[in-house]
Structures are given as structure tokens and as C-alpha cells.
Amino acid sequence: MTTPPGYDNPRATVTPGGREEAVMAALEIDGLDVHYGGVHALRGLTLTVGEGEVVALLGNNGAGKTTTLSAVSGLVRPSAGTVVFMGRDITRARPEAIVRAGLVHVPEGRRVFSTLTVHENLQLGGHLVRDQAELRRRVERVYALLPRLAERRTQQGGTLSGGEQQMLAIGRALVSGPRLLLLDEPSMGLAPLVVASVMDLIRRINAEGVTVLLVEQNAKAALKIAHRGYVIEDGRCALGGPAAELAGDPRVVEAYLGGARP
């Protein structure tokens, strides 16, 4: 696998004896190319997400962040390169097979079913779960994680606030039992206090063992909760490294943090 700028280990843990051990890669993207007609959206993109990490993808609009998530989740077909999830090549896998494997994509824009209740929206997240008792357990776990949704379980999705709809979209994804969660712009259009709540939710989801690949325009918020990050420019990884280092990198500060460090 080729190595993007600023990349070393996906993540390292320190054992009681002081020895570092690498964490297994949950996701490996190598040399990925994607074309939309005459547009070359991804150009040899390479990145790795370690199991148990939150990894932030930063970049301007049109850089290729959303295309990266779509290629990983099977919504678009790459013209070159590979996508490996938990050691399995999923480059050409169908989206439903990718979900069954434990990789779940929450697209930009929330996309809740506005005429269905909160509870019905959550149940749809488990459409591949055949055991109804297991489905009920998963929905109840989401309610325990997000008590605001439990309070509104009979309310139609379209009547929720923007922040509540984002929580519902993430909760629906959790019902499917993901090992890796792809989140595309979860803070878009939300007030600062609500953004903080969404980021706290992502942190709690990760603490429960779910790996997260986060596309986020709010670089300051993303780097606060991420272990590592990448900057995508013109379909390529231009920069990568630990989140704290990226937050202090003058190029990142100037381009994505408004000249102020988080």
C-alpha cells in the first residue's frame, strides 16, 4: 500500500510494559480513482482507518470527501484501486452486502422518513435483521443512548428539529449494528450548541467500540474528537496525521480553522 503524506501508524496503543502495538486496520483505501463522466473526482486516494479510531476527512467543497464515502459504501464504482474492510476486499461489493458486513453510511442531509414516526425510522435501520427480538433490543439500545428520541418515539420524523433529525439518522444507522460508521457532514446547518451535542454523540459511539470515518466541514469540531485526520485536495490525500498535529499545522489552521487553533 502506498503511503499518504504525514502518515505513519494508523494508531498505536501502549501496553503495560511500555511497548507500542499497532491497531488492526478497519478500512484500507489504496490508489482509489473515481470518475463522474469527464470529471476525475478521486485521483489515487490512499488512506487507512484503524479499528477503534475516529478519523476526520477535511477539505473544501468538491475535494472528494463525499465521493470517498460513496465509493467505500458501494454507492459509486471506482475505476481503479481497492477498498478493504476488516481484511475483506469490498471494492466491487453491492451496498447491501457492505451493510451486512458491518459498514454503514449516514449520508449528508439527514434523510429521515418525514411521515414515519421516530420508532418506525429506527426499525427501518434494522431491515436486514431477521430476529425481531434482536431488532427490539437494538432499538432500545439506541433509545438508551439517545433518550430524546425515546421521548419522541411516536412523533413523525419530519416534525423533529434539525438536530433531532441528525440524531435520528445516526440512531437508525446504529440499529444495523455497524463496526464502521461513515458520517457525511453531520453538523451541517446546525446551531453551535447542537453541533457540540452531535460531536459528543459521535465520541460516545466510538467509546462503545464503533470505528468512525467522519467527513466534516467544521474542522475545529472534527479535530477535537478525532484520533487522526486527512486533508483531501483535488481527489488526493494532501496531508495526514494525528488530529492534534493537524490542528497545529499552519496549513490546516489557515485553510480550515479560520486562522485560529481549536
Protein Blocks (a to p, Z undefined) as FASTA:
>chain_A
ZZdehiacfbacddfkopacddddfbdcehiacdehjacfbghiacdddehiacddedde
hilmmmmmmmmnopaccfbdcddeehiacklpcfklmmmnopacddehkjpafkbcfklm
mmmmmmmbmblmlmmmmmmmmmmmmmmlmmmmmpcfklpcfklmmmmmmmmmmmnopabd
cdehklgoiafklmmmmmmmmmmmmmnopacddddfblmlmmmmpmbdcddeehiafbgc
dfklmmmmmklmmmmnnopaZZ
